[in-house]
Amino acid sequence: MTRRPRFSWLLAALLLAPVLLGACGDSHSKVTTGTYAGESGAGAPYLDVGPLVYEVQQSRQLNPADGEDSSYMQGLTAAQRAISPGEEWFAVFLQVYNHHDIPSPAATELVLSDTQNNTYIPLTPEAVNQFAYRPKNVPGRGRLPELSTVAADGPTQGALLLYKIKTVSLDNRPLTIKIVDPENASETASAELDV
């Protein structure tokens, strides 16, 4: 009795294993939670919300006296610009992808919260602010911010969500962003933000 046939069968099984295992499952698993880690989206989760995919590029405090940060605050009304003692400006920059052929509406509900259940909704600057996230239909095979726009070509490459938060929320980290599908409120995703 020779061992050669047994070795050939074992070798064939080893060669076929990667092919057979690669055929199992989806090429993209639906992700509804994640932790942001790194600048410019490095290590950030792609969050599935309805038919769209959201990726946080960066999140951080803003300093209105800084040249770059002041451009993110353009288009705020006097009431929006007013900030009280114990409040901070906070920005989340994100990209939205539509990997399907038909347009889909982007989320209108993007709530920021801390560990003590303080919640914040983003301010919407006027149209002069070219960085601001403006929910609209994302074209089939398209993205927000659209390519070759100020926001897409800017330092963060993401659309701006601008929040006015309590300073104490920075002590109650992690901050979490929750994104709700505008067509089905039961479809949500959230990610912890790195501040």
N, C-alpha and C positions, 0 to 999 in steps of 0.2 A: 504494500500500500504506500503510495507516495503522497507527499504533502503539497505538491505543486498545484493541483486543482483548488485546494482550500486557500492557498495564498493568492491565487488569481481571483477567486471570488471576493476575498477580503480587500484586495487592491481595487477591484472594480467598485465595491461598495464605498470605499473611501473616496474614490474619484467622483462618484455620483452624489454623495451626501451634500456638498455645497449647492448643487443644482436643485436637488429635491427640497432642501431647506429654504432656498431662496424663493421657491414658488409658493411657500406658505405665507399667509397673512397679507396685509396691505403694505404698500410701499410708504404710506403715510398714516400713522395712527392719529386719531382725533385727540387733541390736547386741550384740556380746559383749565388746567392750573399750571403754574410754573413759578420759578424764581428768576428774576432778572439778575444777571451777573456780568458786569463789565461794561466798558464804554462802547459806543457805536454798535450796540446790539450783540457784542461778542458774548456768546453763551446764553442769549435771551431765548425764551421759548417762543415758538410760533403758536399763538392761541387761536383755536378754532371757535368762531362764534357764528352760528348759522353757516351760510355758504362762504363766508370770508375768513381770512386769516390775518391776525393782528400781531405785530412785533414791536415791542418797546425798544427804541434805539438808545434812549438815554433818559434819565430823570435826575433833577437836581434843583437846588434852591437858585433863585435869580437875584441878582443885584442890579437894581434900576440905574445905579450910577456907572455901571460897566457898559462900555460901548456896544458889545455884542448883545448883552442882555436887554439894553434899552430898546433895541430894534424888535425884540420879541414882545415888547409891551406897547408898541404902536397901535393906535386905533382904539384905545380904551377911553370910555367916557370919563368925565370928571368923577362921577360917582363910583365907577369901577376902579379907577386909579387910587382912590382914597384908601389908605391902609391905616389901621388902628395899631396902637401899641400892643404887642403880643401877637402880631400877625406877620407872616412871611409870604413871599411870592415863591411858588413852586411850579416847575414845568415838567411835563412828560412829553417826549417826542416819540411819535410812533409812525409806523408804516402799515398800510392795509393792502392786502393782496386779494385779487379775485382770480382764482385758477380755473374758472368755468367760462363758458362761451357767452352766457347771458349776463347783463348788468345786475347788480344787487346793491341795495342801499346800505351805506355804512352806518355804524352805530351812532345813535344820538344820546345814549345814556352811558357815560364813562365816569363812574363814581370813584373818587379817591377816599380811602378811609385809613384810620390808624387802629392800634390795638385796643383803644378805649371807645371805639365806635363813634368817633368824630368823623363825619362824612362831609365831602366837598364835591361840588359840581364845577365844571370848568366855566370860566368867563368866555364870552364870545366877542372878540374885538371886531371893530368895523373892517370893511373890505381893504382898507389901506394896509392892514397887517397881512403880508404875503406868507407868513409862516403858519398862521392859524389853521387848526384842523376845522374843516367845514364839512359836516356830514352831507353826502350826496351819493348819487348812484356811482358805484365803481364800475367802469366799463368791463365787459368781458375780456379776460386776459389782461386786465389793467391793474392799476395801483393808485393809492394816495400816499403821499403827494404825487401828483403826476410828474413824469420825467421832464427834465428841462424846465422846472419851475424853481423859483427862489428857494422854497422849502426843500425840494429834493436835492438841489445843488449846494445847500447850506452846510454848515459844520456838522449838524446832527443828522442830516438827510432824512428827517422825519417831520411830520406835521405837528404843530405845537398845541398841546392842551395846557392852558394857563389856569392855575388854581391860586386862590388866596386862602392860606391855611393858618391855623393857630400855631404859634411857635412851639407850644407844648407837644404838638403832634410829632415833632422831630425827635422828642424824647420817647414817644410811644410807637417806636418802630418795631417791626417793619410797616411801611406804608404799603397799601395794597390797592391796585386798580382793578375794578370790576367792569367788564364790558358786557352789555346786553344787546342781543339781536333785536333790531327794531321791528321785525316781522313775527317774532316768537319770543316773548319775554322769558320763557322757560329755558332758552338757549343762552347760557352765559359762560364766561370764562374769567379767570382772575390770575393776577401775577403779583408777587411780592416785588417791591422796587428797591433797588440798591441806591441809597442816598449818600 
